[in-house]
């Protein structure tokens, strides 16, 4: 198995991420990243031809109700019941200060 990441690449990535690593951290991180990438190489060997791809981790579908237009018999009565109004418009507190 070839190493997918070496010390030079790790230093380059740390520099891109503006991460300062001391020698001990560098060695541990390099070993961890090599193990992670080796694990992914193992996973790539698996036959997944009969496995359906997941898009969200579930097969459940969202259920929506149909929008229905409600007509009020007396819209003027609705306007009159509102606390504040101006020229048949409903007046609300300002949204943006």
C-alpha positions as CSV (number, residue, x, y, z in Angstrom):
1,X,0.0,0.0,0.0
2,X,1.3,3.4,-0.9
3,X,1.1,6.3,1.4
4,X,-1.5,8.8,0.1
5,X,-0.3,11.5,2.3
6,X,3.2,12.3,3.5
7,X,4.8,14.9,5.7
8,X,5.2,17.4,2.8
9,X,1.5,17.2,1.9
10,X,0.5,17.5,5.6
11,X,2.7,20.6,6.0
12,X,1.1,22.1,2.9
13,X,-2.4,21.3,4.1
14,X,-1.6,22.8,7.6
15,X,-0.3,25.9,5.9
16,X,-3.5,26.2,3.8
17,X,-5.6,25.9,6.9
18,X,-3.4,28.2,8.9
19,X,-2.8,25.5,11.4
20,X,0.4,25.4,13.4
21,X,1.5,21.9,14.4
22,X,4.4,20.9,16.6
23,X,6.5,17.8,15.7
24,X,4.4,15.5,17.9
25,X,1.1,16.7,16.6
26,X,2.4,16.4,13.0
27,X,3.4,12.8,13.5
28,X,0.1,11.8,15.2
29,X,-2.0,13.6,12.6
30,X,0.0,12.1,9.7
31,X,-0.5,8.6,11.1
32,X,-4.2,9.2,11.7
33,X,-4.8,10.6,8.2
34,X,-2.9,7.7,6.7
35,X,-5.1,5.2,8.6
36,X,-8.2,7.1,7.6
37,X,-7.2,7.1,3.9
38,X,-6.2,3.4,4.1
39,X,-9.7,2.6,5.4
40,X,-11.3,4.4,2.5
41,X,-9.1,2.3,0.1
42,X,-10.6,-0.8,1.8
43,X,-14.1,0.5,1.4
44,X,-13.5,1.1,-2.3
45,X,-13.0,-2.6,-2.7
46,X,-16.5,-3.4,-1.6
47,X,-19.1,-4.4,-4.2
48,X,-21.9,-1.8,-4.0
49,X,-23.5,-2.5,-7.4
50,X,-26.8,-3.8,-5.7
51,X,-26.9,-1.0,-3.1
52,X,-29.3,1.8,-3.8
53,X,-27.8,5.3,-3.2
54,X,-29.2,7.2,-0.2
55,X,-30.1,10.9,-0.5
56,X,-31.1,11.6,3.0
57,X,-30.8,8.5,5.1
58,X,-34.5,7.7,4.8
59,X,-37.1,6.5,2.3
60,X,-39.8,8.5,4.0
61,X,-41.5,11.2,1.8
62,X,-42.9,14.5,3.0
63,X,-46.6,14.8,2.9
64,X,-48.0,18.1,1.9
65,X,-51.6,19.2,2.1
66,X,-53.2,20.9,-0.9
67,X,-53.5,24.7,-0.5
68,X,-57.1,25.9,-0.5
69,X,-58.3,29.4,-0.9
70,X,-60.6,30.5,1.9
71,X,-63.1,33.1,1.1
72,X,-64.6,35.1,3.9
73,X,-68.2,35.9,3.7
74,X,-67.7,39.3,5.2
75,X,-64.1,40.6,4.7
76,X,-65.0,44.0,6.0
77,X,-65.9,42.5,9.4
78,X,-62.5,40.9,9.5
79,X,-60.8,44.2,8.8
80,X,-62.9,45.9,11.5
81,X,-61.9,43.4,14.1
82,X,-58.2,44.1,13.6
83,X,-56.7,46.4,16.3
84,X,-55.2,49.0,14.0
85,X,-56.0,49.8,10.4
86,X,-55.5,52.5,7.8
87,X,-57.5,52.9,4.5
88,X,-58.8,49.3,4.7
89,X,-55.2,47.9,5.3
90,X,-54.2,46.1,8.4
91,X,-51.6,48.1,10.3
92,X,-48.8,46.1,12.1
93,X,-45.8,47.2,14.1
94,X,-42.7,47.9,12.0
95,X,-40.6,44.7,11.2
96,X,-37.4,46.6,10.6
97,X,-36.5,49.2,13.2
